[in-house]
Amino acid sequence: MKNNTLTDCQIEIKRLRESTGLNRKEFCEYLNIPYRTVTEWERGTRTAPDYLIRFMAYYIQMEKIRKEE
């Protein structure tokens, strides 16, 4: 039986992607990350390093601030 509990990585990657309003393909192009990598992070077959998740969150936030200026 498969464990249906989402990992912190899955939750955070999806939250970051949804915060941008982009679909997965657009999100990958925006951050220049391979589509397969993000897909595996969201499916839970791979885990993104914590520092990378923090960097993506920082980058997305800085881009939002930059667009507001």
Biopython code that builds the backbone (N, CA, C, O; Angstrom):
import numpy as np
from Bio.PDB.StructureBuilder import StructureBuilder

atoms = [
    (1, "MET", "N", (0.842, -1.175, 0.000)),
    (1, "MET", "CA", (0.000, 0.000, 0.000)),
    (1, "MET", "C", (0.893, 1.247, 0.000)),
    (1, "MET", "O", (1.846, 1.330, 0.775)),
    (2, "LYS", "N", (0.585, 2.203, -0.861)),
    (2, "LYS", "CA", (1.390, 3.406, -0.984)),
    (2, "LYS", "C", (1.036, 4.397, 0.115)),
    (2, "LYS", "O", (-0.133, 4.567, 0.460)),
    (3, "ASN", "N", (2.054, 5.048, 0.658)),
    (3, "ASN", "CA", (1.863, 6.078, 1.664)),
    (3, "ASN", "C", (1.400, 7.353, 0.965)),
    (3, "ASN", "O", (2.097, 7.853, 0.082)),
    (4, "ASN", "N", (0.248, 7.884, 1.337)),
    (4, "ASN", "CA", (-0.309, 9.066, 0.686)),
    (4, "ASN", "C", (0.082, 10.364, 1.380)),
    (4, "ASN", "O", (-0.430, 11.426, 1.025)),
    (5, "THR", "N", (0.977, 10.300, 2.360)),
    (5, "THR", "CA", (1.416, 11.498, 3.046)),
    (5, "THR", "C", (2.394, 12.262, 2.161)),
    (5, "THR", "O", (3.378, 11.703, 1.677)),
    (6, "LEU", "N", (2.114, 13.539, 1.958)),
    (6, "LEU", "CA", (3.002, 14.370, 1.151)),
    (6, "LEU", "C", (4.222, 14.769, 1.963)),
    (6, "LEU", "O", (4.135, 14.988, 3.171)),
    (7, "THR", "N", (5.351, 14.860, 1.290)),
    (7, "THR", "CA", (6.564, 15.306, 1.958)),
    (7, "THR", "C", (6.581, 16.829, 2.014)),
    (7, "THR", "O", (5.836, 17.494, 1.294)),
    (8, "ASP", "N", (7.437, 17.377, 2.874)),
    (8, "ASP", "CA", (7.587, 18.827, 2.958)),
    (8, "ASP", "C", (8.026, 19.397, 1.613)),
    (8, "ASP", "O", (7.592, 20.479, 1.217)),
    (9, "CYS", "N", (8.887, 18.666, 0.919)),
    (9, "CYS", "CA", (9.359, 19.108, -0.386)),
    (9, "CYS", "C", (8.200, 19.208, -1.367)),
    (9, "CYS", "O", (8.061, 20.217, -2.059)),
    (10, "GLN", "N", (7.368, 18.177, -1.436)),
    (10, "GLN", "CA", (6.230, 18.191, -2.354)),
    (10, "GLN", "C", (5.317, 19.376, -2.076)),
    (10, "GLN", "O", (4.900, 20.080, -2.996)),
    (11, "ILE", "N", (5.015, 19.587, -0.823)),
    (11, "ILE", "CA", (4.116, 20.669, -0.422)),
    (11, "ILE", "C", (4.714, 22.023, -0.790)),
    (11, "ILE", "O", (4.028, 22.873, -1.358)),
    (12, "GLU", "N", (5.973, 22.220, -0.472)),
    (12, "GLU", "CA", (6.611, 23.516, -0.692)),
    (12, "GLU", "C", (6.812, 23.820, -2.175)),
    (12, "GLU", "O", (6.579, 24.951, -2.602)),
    (13, "ILE", "N", (7.234, 22.849, -2.960)),
    (13, "ILE", "CA", (7.421, 23.076, -4.399)),
    (13, "ILE", "C", (6.091, 23.444, -5.041)),
    (13, "ILE", "O", (6.021, 24.385, -5.831)),
    (14, "LYS", "N", (5.045, 22.715, -4.709)),
    (14, "LYS", "CA", (3.728, 23.015, -5.284)),
    (14, "LYS", "C", (3.245, 24.382, -4.821)),
    (14, "LYS", "O", (2.673, 25.131, -5.614)),
    (15, "ARG", "N", (3.463, 24.722, -3.555)),
    (15, "ARG", "CA", (3.046, 26.028, -3.032)),
    (15, "ARG", "C", (3.776, 27.152, -3.770)),
    (15, "ARG", "O", (3.169, 28.151, -4.158)),
    (16, "LEU", "N", (5.086, 26.975, -3.957)),
    (16, "LEU", "CA", (5.864, 27.995, -4.673)),
    (16, "LEU", "C", (5.370, 28.143, -6.110)),
    (16, "LEU", "O", (5.195, 29.257, -6.604)),
    (17, "ARG", "N", (5.149, 27.021, -6.767)),
    (17, "ARG", "CA", (4.678, 27.079, -8.158)),
    (17, "ARG", "C", (3.326, 27.771, -8.239)),
    (17, "ARG", "O", (3.114, 28.634, -9.091)),
    (18, "GLU", "N", (2.419, 27.397, -7.358)),
    (18, "GLU", "CA", (1.089, 28.007, -7.383)),
    (18, "GLU", "C", (1.131, 29.495, -7.038)),
    (18, "GLU", "O", (0.297, 30.266, -7.512)),
    (19, "SER", "N", (2.099, 29.899, -6.214)),
    (19, "SER", "CA", (2.210, 31.319, -5.850)),
    (19, "SER", "C", (2.598, 32.184, -7.047)),
    (19, "SER", "O", (2.351, 33.390, -7.056)),
    (20, "THR", "N", (3.204, 31.563, -8.051)),
    (20, "THR", "CA", (3.597, 32.311, -9.245)),
    (20, "THR", "C", (2.454, 32.404, -10.250)),
    (20, "THR", "O", (2.478, 33.255, -11.139)),
    (21, "GLY", "N", (1.458, 31.537, -10.115)),
    (21, "GLY", "CA", (0.362, 31.499, -11.068)),
    (21, "GLY", "C", (0.739, 30.800, -12.369)),
    (21, "GLY", "O", (0.009, 30.877, -13.357)),
    (22, "LEU", "N", (1.881, 30.119, -12.364)),
    (22, "LEU", "CA", (2.364, 29.440, -13.567)),
    (22, "LEU", "C", (2.028, 27.953, -13.511)),
    (22, "LEU", "O", (1.928, 27.368, -12.433)),
    (23, "ASN", "N", (1.854, 27.352, -14.687)),
    (23, "ASN", "CA", (1.717, 25.901, -14.702)),
    (23, "ASN", "C", (3.118, 25.306, -14.561)),
    (23, "ASN", "O", (4.106, 26.040, -14.521)),
    (24, "ARG", "N", (3.203, 24.000, -14.488)),
    (24, "ARG", "CA", (4.501, 23.365, -14.229)),
    (24, "ARG", "C", (5.521, 23.672, -15.323)),
    (24, "ARG", "O", (6.682, 23.957, -15.026)),
    (25, "LYS", "N", (5.099, 23.616, -16.571)),
    (25, "LYS", "CA", (6.025, 23.892, -17.684)),
    (25, "LYS", "C", (6.548, 25.325, -17.616)),
    (25, "LYS", "O", (7.748, 25.557, -17.764)),
    (26, "GLU", "N", (5.657, 26.277, -17.393)),
    (26, "GLU", "CA", (6.049, 27.684, -17.300)),
    (26, "GLU", "C", (6.970, 27.920, -16.100)),
    (26, "GLU", "O", (7.943, 28.669, -16.187)),
    (27, "PHE", "N", (6.647, 27.273, -14.987)),
    (27, "PHE", "CA", (7.457, 27.390, -13.773)),
    (27, "PHE", "C", (8.881, 26.900, -14.024)),
    (27, "PHE", "O", (9.849, 27.529, -13.600)),
    (28, "CYS", "N", (8.994, 25.778, -14.714)),
    (28, "CYS", "CA", (10.305, 25.223, -15.035)),
    (28, "CYS", "C", (11.101, 26.178, -15.927)),
    (28, "CYS", "O", (12.296, 26.384, -15.711)),
    (29, "GLU", "N", (10.443, 26.751, -16.914)),
    (29, "GLU", "CA", (11.115, 27.699, -17.799)),
    (29, "GLU", "C", (11.511, 28.964, -17.040)),
    (29, "GLU", "O", (12.594, 29.507, -17.258)),
    (30, "TYR", "N", (10.641, 29.431, -16.154)),
    (30, "TYR", "CA", (10.884, 30.629, -15.343)),
    (30, "TYR", "C", (12.140, 30.466, -14.482)),
    (30, "TYR", "O", (12.944, 31.391, -14.365)),
    (31, "LEU", "N", (12.299, 29.295, -13.888)),
    (31, "LEU", "CA", (13.439, 29.050, -13.002)),
    (31, "LEU", "C", (14.584, 28.288, -13.678)),
    (31, "LEU", "O", (15.621, 28.032, -13.064)),
    (32, "ASN", "N", (14.381, 27.931, -14.942)),
    (32, "ASN", "CA", (15.394, 27.200, -15.702)),
    (32, "ASN", "C", (15.770, 25.873, -15.020)),
    (32, "ASN", "O", (16.944, 25.534, -14.870)),
    (33, "ILE", "N", (14.729, 25.147, -14.619)),
    (33, "ILE", "CA", (14.890, 23.834, -13.987)),
    (33, "ILE", "C", (14.220, 22.815, -14.909)),
    (33, "ILE", "O", (13.118, 23.075, -15.392)),
    (34, "PRO", "N", (14.835, 21.683, -15.165)),
    (34, "PRO", "CA", (14.214, 20.684, -16.045)),
    (34, "PRO", "C", (12.822, 20.270, -15.562)),
    (34, "PRO", "O", (12.591, 20.080, -14.368)),
    (35, "TYR", "N", (11.910, 20.136, -16.513)),
    (35, "TYR", "CA", (10.528, 19.755, -16.227)),
    (35, "TYR", "C", (10.469, 18.446, -15.439)),
    (35, "TYR", "O", (9.713, 18.324, -14.475)),
    (36, "ARG", "N", (11.267, 17.481, -15.858)),
    (36, "ARG", "CA", (11.251, 16.174, -15.188)),
    (36, "ARG", "C", (11.650, 16.297, -13.712)),
    (36, "ARG", "O", (11.095, 15.609, -12.856)),
    (37, "THR", "N", (12.604, 17.167, -13.426)),
    (37, "THR", "CA", (13.051, 17.354, -12.045)),
    (37, "THR", "C", (11.921, 17.885, -11.177)),
    (37, "THR", "O", (11.657, 17.340, -10.106)),
    (38, "VAL", "N", (11.253, 18.937, -11.624)),
    (38, "VAL", "CA", (10.151, 19.515, -10.845)),
    (38, "VAL", "C", (9.013, 18.499, -10.708)),
    (38, "VAL", "O", (8.406, 18.386, -9.643)),
    (39, "THR", "N", (8.729, 17.770, -11.770)),
    (39, "THR", "CA", (7.689, 16.740, -11.723)),
    (39, "THR", "C", (8.026, 15.698, -10.659)),
    (39, "THR", "O", (7.158, 15.301, -9.881)),
    (40, "GLU", "N", (9.267, 15.258, -10.624)),
    (40, "GLU", "CA", (9.673, 14.261, -9.625)),
    (40, "GLU", "C", (9.616, 14.834, -8.212)),
    (40, "GLU", "O", (9.266, 14.117, -7.274)),
    (41, "TRP", "N", (9.949, 16.099, -8.044)),
    (41, "TRP", "CA", (9.820, 16.727, -6.725)),
    (41, "TRP", "C", (8.362, 16.739, -6.284)),
    (41, "TRP", "O", (8.049, 16.408, -5.140)),
    (42, "GLU", "N", (7.470, 17.124, -7.199)),
    (42, "GLU", "CA", (6.053, 17.206, -6.845)),
    (42, "GLU", "C", (5.435, 15.823, -6.634)),
    (42, "GLU", "O", (4.503, 15.685, -5.842)),
    (43, "ARG", "N", (5.927, 14.819, -7.314)),
    (43, "ARG", "CA", (5.410, 13.459, -7.135)),
    (43, "ARG", "C", (6.006, 12.772, -5.907)),
    (43, "ARG", "O", (5.467, 11.775, -5.426)),
    (44, "GLY", "N", (7.110, 13.300, -5.407)),
    (44, "GLY", "CA", (7.743, 12.720, -4.235)),
    (44, "GLY", "C", (8.736, 11.619, -4.547)),
    (44, "GLY", "O", (9.180, 10.914, -3.641)),
    (45, "THR", "N", (9.097, 11.455, -5.832)),
    (45, "THR", "CA", (10.092, 10.441, -6.171)),
    (45, "THR", "C", (11.509, 10.962, -5.998)),
    (45, "THR", "O", (12.457, 10.178, -5.950)),
    (46, "ARG", "N", (11.660, 12.276, -5.904)),
    (46, "ARG", "CA", (12.946, 12.915, -5.593)),
    (46, "ARG", "C", (12.667, 14.050, -4.625)),
    (46, "ARG", "O", (11.544, 14.545, -4.539)),
    (47, "THR", "N", (13.693, 14.456, -3.899)),
    (47, "THR", "CA", (13.551, 15.552, -2.943)),
    (47, "THR", "C", (14.535, 16.650, -3.275)),
    (47, "THR", "O", (15.728, 16.400, -3.449)),
    (48, "ALA", "N", (14.028, 17.866, -3.362)),
    (48, "ALA", "CA", (14.900, 19.017, -3.603)),
    (48, "ALA", "C", (15.636, 19.351, -2.311)),
    (48, "ALA", "O", (15.063, 19.235, -1.227)),
    (49, "PRO", "N", (16.897, 19.765, -2.412)),
    (49, "PRO", "CA", (17.621, 20.184, -1.206)),
    (49, "PRO", "C", (16.943, 21.409, -0.573)),
    (49, "PRO", "O", (16.398, 22.259, -1.277)),
    (50, "ASP", "N", (16.986, 21.483, 0.743)),
    (50, "ASP", "CA", (16.365, 22.607, 1.459)),
    (50, "ASP", "C", (16.888, 23.950, 0.979)),
    (50, "ASP", "O", (16.120, 24.900, 0.828)),
    (51, "TYR", "N", (18.205, 24.036, 0.734)),
    (51, "TYR", "CA", (18.767, 25.320, 0.317)),
    (51, "TYR", "C", (18.195, 25.759, -1.031)),
    (51, "TYR", "O", (18.047, 26.955, -1.278)),
    (52, "LEU", "N", (17.875, 24.807, -1.900)),
    (52, "LEU", "CA", (17.327, 25.146, -3.209)),
    (52, "LEU", "C", (15.892, 25.644, -3.080)),
    (52, "LEU", "O", (15.496, 26.582, -3.771)),
    (53, "ILE", "N", (15.124, 25.031, -2.214)),
    (53, "ILE", "CA", (13.751, 25.492, -1.983)),
    (53, "ILE", "C", (13.776, 26.914, -1.419)),
    (53, "ILE", "O", (12.988, 27.762, -1.835)),
    (54, "ARG", "N", (14.678, 27.173, -0.475)),
    (54, "ARG", "CA", (14.801, 28.527, 0.089)),
    (54, "ARG", "C", (15.218, 29.528, -0.984)),
    (54, "ARG", "O", (14.711, 30.649, -1.022)),
    (55, "PHE", "N", (16.138, 29.125, -1.852)),
    (55, "PHE", "CA", (16.588, 30.012, -2.920)),
    (55, "PHE", "C", (15.442, 30.316, -3.890)),
    (55, "PHE", "O", (15.262, 31.465, -4.293)),
    (56, "MET", "N", (14.675, 29.303, -4.261)),
    (56, "MET", "CA", (13.547, 29.526, -5.169)),
    (56, "MET", "C", (12.532, 30.476, -4.542)),
    (56, "MET", "O", (12.027, 31.373, -5.217)),
    (57, "ALA", "N", (12.229, 30.290, -3.260)),
    (57, "ALA", "CA", (11.291, 31.175, -2.574)),
    (57, "ALA", "C", (11.810, 32.614, -2.572)),
    (57, "ALA", "O", (11.052, 33.552, -2.819)),
    (58, "TYR", "N", (13.095, 32.782, -2.293)),
    (58, "TYR", "CA", (13.716, 34.102, -2.285)),
    (58, "TYR", "C", (13.652, 34.734, -3.676)),
    (58, "TYR", "O", (13.293, 35.904, -3.809)),
    (59, "TYR", "N", (13.993, 33.980, -4.691)),
    (59, "TYR", "CA", (13.998, 34.481, -6.061)),
    (59, "TYR", "C", (12.597, 34.919, -6.486)),
    (59, "TYR", "O", (12.426, 35.992, -7.065)),
    (60, "ILE", "N", (11.606, 34.092, -6.199)),
    (60, "ILE", "CA", (10.230, 34.422, -6.558)),
    (60, "ILE", "C", (9.788, 35.696, -5.848)),
    (60, "ILE", "O", (9.161, 36.562, -6.459)),
    (61, "GLN", "N", (10.107, 35.816, -4.571)),
    (61, "GLN", "CA", (9.737, 37.012, -3.807)),
    (61, "GLN", "C", (10.427, 38.252, -4.361)),
    (61, "GLN", "O", (9.796, 39.300, -4.493)),
    (62, "MET", "N", (11.699, 38.149, -4.683)),
    (62, "MET", "CA", (12.432, 39.301, -5.221)),
    (62, "MET", "C", (11.893, 39.711, -6.589)),
    (62, "MET", "O", (11.836, 40.900, -6.901)),
    (63, "GLU", "N", (11.499, 38.740, -7.402)),
    (63, "GLU", "CA", (10.916, 39.058, -8.712)),
    (63, "GLU", "C", (9.586, 39.787, -8.546)),
    (63, "GLU", "O", (9.288, 40.708, -9.306)),
    (64, "LYS", "N", (8.787, 39.386, -7.563)),
    (64, "LYS", "CA", (7.507, 40.062, -7.306)),
    (64, "LYS", "C", (7.747, 41.503, -6.880)),
    (64, "LYS", "O", (7.063, 42.414, -7.347)),
    (65, "ILE", "N", (8.715, 41.712, -5.994)),
    (65, "ILE", "CA", (9.034, 43.074, -5.530)),
    (65, "ILE", "C", (9.537, 43.912, -6.688)),
    (65, "ILE", "O", (9.161, 45.075, -6.834)),
    (66, "ARG", "N", (10.384, 43.323, -7.507)),
    (66, "ARG", "CA", (10.952, 44.045, -8.655)),
    (66, "ARG", "C", (9.851, 44.479, -9.632)),
    (66, "ARG", "O", (9.896, 45.586, -10.168)),
    (67, "LYS", "N", (8.874, 43.614, -9.857)),
    (67, "LYS", "CA", (7.779, 43.936, -10.770)),
    (67, "LYS", "C", (6.886, 45.038, -10.211)),
    (67, "LYS", "O", (6.307, 45.816, -10.969)),
    (68, "GLU", "N", (6.772, 45.105, -8.873)),
    (68, "GLU", "CA", (5.943, 46.126, -8.246)),
    (68, "GLU", "C", (6.568, 47.514, -8.311)),
    (68, "GLU", "O", (5.860, 48.518, -8.239)),
    (69, "GLU", "N", (7.884, 47.574, -8.446)),
    (69, "GLU", "CA", (8.583, 48.873, -8.456)),
    (69, "GLU", "C", (8.454, 49.591, -9.753)),
    (69, "GLU", "O", (8.988, 50.690, -9.906)),
]
sb = StructureBuilder()
sb.init_structure("model")
sb.init_model(0)
sb.init_chain("A")
sb.init_seg("    ")
for serial, (resi, resn, name, xyz) in enumerate(atoms, 1):
    if name == "N":
        sb.init_residue(resn, " ", resi, " ")
    sb.init_atom(name, np.array(xyz, "f"), 0.0, 1.0, " ", f" {name:<3s}", serial, name[0])
structure = sb.get_structure()
